[in-house]
Amino acid sequence: MQCACNVKTNDQVEVIAGKDKGRVGKVLRVDRNNNLAVVEKINMVKRHTKPNQANQQGGIIHKEALINISNLMVICPKCSKTSRIGRKLISDGSKIRFCKKCGEQVEQ
């Protein structure tokens, strides 16, 4: 089921639930079909890898894992607070995202 999520790539977000609650990071990737996102330095996991052509050494690699979008809240660049994001149509017919606390547009 595809979501109408308000989180997009390069948004600054804060984790509001889970082991990384309160931490802030930048969204690297969004999977809209599964309501998941990858956030920089959030939800770090260890991956054990075999040696291969790209990684001759092998070993344990630390990388970001997917996190549910419902556990993230966008930080408004204008008022610097976590806020819910609304959508509205402007006069030229395009949609914009806006901060529900200060009313300013959230850049894409």
PEURWO-V722160 format. One line per field, one symbol per residue. burial: # if it has 24 or more other ideal C-beta (glycine too) atoms within 12 Angstrom, else .. A space follows every 10 residues. Layout:
# PEURWO-V722160
burial->???
This chain:
# PEURWO-V722160
burial->....####.. ######...# ..######.# .....##### .##....... .......... ...######. #######... .##.#..... ......###. .....#..
